[in-house]
Amino acid sequence: MKIKLDENLGNRAIELFREAGHEVVTVSEQNFGGATDDELIEACRTEGRVLLTLDLDFSNVLRFPPERYAGIAVLRVPHPIDLDTIRERVRVFLKAAPQEELSGRLWIVEQGRIREYDPM
């Protein structure tokens, strides 16, 4: 799976994706820091990448209809954000990713589970 980590994730947990065999890049690696949400999601669409983010704005299906993109995964984490919590959410994501096609879907990754947006 091709994944782009939003700048709010930076390089946190990137090694978990690479160890699982995913092609992952970060917003900062691609010099995309400061891009608008619309620019970022369009880049993901063009590149065929799943966007992984902490930004709850991407869970707005009216603004970002999941069916237009290679996939959107929003990690729900409590504040203050800590690395262990991010790693736990990434592990939840990675456990489900091999069994599921994420294209056109929105996943909300929470502690121990994934909620998927269902347009029906």
Summary of the structure (lengths in Angstrom):
residues: 120
radius of gyration: 12.9
end to end distance: 26.1
largest distance: 37.5
contacts: 344
relative contact order: 0.18
helix: 32%
strand: 21%
